[in-house]
Amino acid sequence: MALLDFFLSGKKSTASVAKERLQIIVAERRRSDSEPHYLPDLKRDILAVICKYIKIDPDMLHVQFEQKGDDISVLELNVTLPDADDHTK
């Protein structure tokens, strides 16, 4: 029934909007607390290596770290490459 209420409800109260925003902020902080301290430096170094070969916007590089259990860590790297004719420096 809550899903139906979500779609049928009119305006949300200010308190519920504030609560949802706070939940998003807390979730983001928890995620960043679990990331290793070296992740920003790693992202900068990866960007420098890629830029040696292809000119990309730094916002087109996304590095994400995820801890899956005690013994598995996943480092995800997403790079949006420019069109073939836009890659020269």
C-alpha positions as CSV (number, residue, x, y, z in Angstrom):
1,M,0.0,0.0,0.0
2,A,2.9,2.4,0.6
3,L,3.9,2.2,-3.1
4,L,0.4,3.2,-4.1
5,D,0.5,6.0,-1.6
6,F,3.7,7.2,-3.1
7,F,2.2,7.6,-6.5
8,L,-1.2,8.9,-5.4
9,S,-0.1,11.3,-2.8
10,G,-0.1,15.0,-3.6
11,K,2.4,17.2,-2.0
12,K,4.8,15.8,0.5
13,S,5.3,17.5,3.8
14,T,8.4,19.5,4.5
15,A,9.4,17.1,7.3
16,S,9.2,14.0,5.0
17,V,11.3,15.7,2.3
18,A,13.9,16.7,4.9
19,K,13.9,13.2,6.2
20,E,14.5,11.7,2.8
21,R,17.3,14.2,2.1
22,L,19.0,13.4,5.4
23,Q,18.8,9.7,4.6
24,I,20.6,10.3,1.3
25,I,23.3,12.4,3.0
26,V,23.9,9.7,5.7
27,A,24.1,6.9,3.1
28,E,26.6,8.9,1.1
29,R,28.7,9.6,4.2
30,R,28.7,5.9,5.1
31,R,29.8,5.0,1.6
32,S,32.7,7.5,1.7
33,D,33.8,6.3,5.2
34,S,34.2,2.8,3.8
35,E,36.4,3.9,0.9
36,P,40.1,3.5,1.3
37,H,42.2,6.6,1.9
38,Y,44.2,6.2,-1.3
39,L,41.2,6.2,-3.6
40,P,41.4,10.0,-4.6
41,D,45.1,9.6,-5.3
42,L,44.4,6.5,-7.3
43,K,41.8,8.2,-9.4
44,R,44.2,11.1,-10.1
45,D,46.9,8.8,-11.2
46,I,44.6,6.8,-13.4
47,L,43.4,10.0,-15.0
48,A,47.0,11.1,-15.6
49,V,47.8,7.8,-17.4
50,I,44.7,8.0,-19.6
51,C,45.4,11.6,-20.5
52,K,48.8,10.6,-21.8
53,Y,47.0,8.8,-24.6
54,I,43.5,10.4,-24.9
55,K,42.2,13.8,-23.9
56,I,39.3,13.3,-21.6
57,D,37.3,15.5,-19.2
58,P,38.1,14.5,-15.6
59,D,34.4,14.3,-14.9
60,M,34.2,11.4,-17.4
61,L,36.2,9.2,-15.1
62,H,34.3,7.5,-12.3
63,V,36.1,5.2,-9.7
64,Q,34.1,3.3,-7.2
65,F,35.2,1.0,-4.4
66,E,32.9,-1.6,-2.9
67,Q,33.6,-4.0,-0.1
68,K,31.8,-7.3,-0.6
69,G,32.4,-9.4,2.5
70,D,35.6,-9.6,4.5
71,D,37.8,-11.0,1.7
72,I,36.5,-9.4,-1.5
73,S,36.9,-5.8,-2.6
74,V,35.8,-4.5,-6.0
75,L,37.3,-1.5,-7.7
76,E,35.1,-0.3,-10.5
77,L,36.5,2.1,-13.2
78,N,34.2,3.7,-15.7
79,V,35.7,6.0,-18.4
80,T,33.6,7.7,-21.0
81,L,35.8,8.0,-24.1
82,P,35.4,10.8,-26.6
83,D,34.5,10.2,-30.2
84,A,37.3,8.9,-32.4
85,D,37.9,12.3,-34.1
86,D,38.0,14.2,-30.7
87,H,40.8,12.2,-29.1
88,T,43.9,14.1,-30.2
89,K,45.6,16.6,-27.8
